[in-house]
Amino acid sequence: MRKILLSIIIVLGAALASTSCRMAPSHNLGDTVSAKVFEPADTSARVALGKGKKVVPIKDSADIYIIGEASTRTTVQLLSYPSRRDTAIYAKGKHIKVTGNADYGHAVRAKFWISDAGDTLVTRLEEYLAKK
């Protein structure tokens, strides 16, 4: 019995002595990389190739928008039509008039009113039916 108890104590002591502190800070720096990897890329060749190309701007309709999904009861999100690149969120006027369907994803014409304080409010939404 003593031999069994003594062997268990020795095994536990060896296990505790061989483990290290897990909370000790690690100084493993990993792989080192040379400084030339972090230098900025030379873009002069890429700029020279792009000088001959003409950038064509996207022309969106002036007053046609698509109703965005971020619209709420008091605000309306308007996405530019047809590119949907520009987004604006406007407050709805107190008496907003809606003609047609102004659900999410529908194209509408918006009329704005600017208050004396400079706030822009949407006062009218008319569904825009694109000719097919």
N, C-alpha and C positions, 0 to 999 in steps of 0.2 A: 504494500500500500504506500509505503514511504517512497519507493522507487517511482511509482506512477505519479504521485504528487510532485516529487522532485523533477521528473522529466517534463511535466506540464509547466512548471514554473520556469524551467530552462528554455523551453520552446517559446513561451510568452515573452521572456526576457530577450531572447534573440530576435524575435519579431519586432519588439519595441525599439531595440537598439539599432536595427538595420533601417528603419523608416526615418525619413527626414521631415523637417517641418514644412508643411504644405503652404504656410502663410509667408514663407521667406520670399523676398523679392527676386525675380528672375532677371538676370543680366544677359539673356540670350538676344543678341543683336541681329541674328539671322544672317542672310547673305548680304554682303556689301556690294554696292553698285558704283561704278566709276562715275565721276562728275560729268563726263561728256554725254552721258545718257540724259542728264537733266538740262542740258543746254537747249535753248529754243530752236525749233526747226527753222531752216532757211526757207523763207517763203518768196524769195525774189523770183525764182523760176516760175512759180505758180502765178504770181502777180503779172509777170510778163505774158503768160499765155492768156490770161483773162482780159487784157487791155483791148483786144480786138473785138470782143463780144459786146453786144449792145444789150443792156438790161431793159426789159419791157415791163413797165409797171402794170399791176393788175388794176383794172378800172371797175369799181363797184358802183352799183346804182346809188343815186344820191339819197332817195327817200324810201327805198324798199329794204325791208329787214326780214329776218326770220326770228320767230319767237323762240327763245332759248329755254332750257329746262330749269334754269335757276329763277324763273319768274315765280313770284308769290302773289298773294292777294293785294299787297300794297306796292309792289315793284314789278317791273317788266324788264327782262333781259333781251336785248336786241342784238342779233348777229348780222353782220353785213351780208348782203346778197349779191352775187352768188358764191363768193369765195368763203364766207363764214370765218374770215381771219380776224376781223375787228369785233370786239364785244363791248357793249356798254349796258349798264344797269341804270334805269331811270325810275323815278317815283311816278306813280299814277296820279293824275289829277283827281280832285274831289268828284267831279262829274265827268267820267270818261265815257266816250261814245264808241261802241264797237259795232262795226258793220261786217257781217259775214262771220267766219270762224277764226278765232284768235287763240287756238290751242297751240301746244308745243309743236314746233316743226313747221308751222304754216307761214307762208310768205305774206307780209302785211305792208301797207303804207302807213307811216306814222306821222302824226302832226304833233308839234311841240308847242309849249307855251313857256315863256321865260318870265318868272316872277320878278317883282321889284328887288328882291334880295339876291337875284342872280341864279336861283334854282331853276333847273330845266325839268318840266313835267310833261308827261305824255297825256294829251287830252283826247286823242282820237286814233283808233286803229281800224283800218279798212283792209279786208282780205284782198290780196293781190292774186288774181288768177292769171297765171302765165299762159299765153297762147301756145297750143301744142301743134 
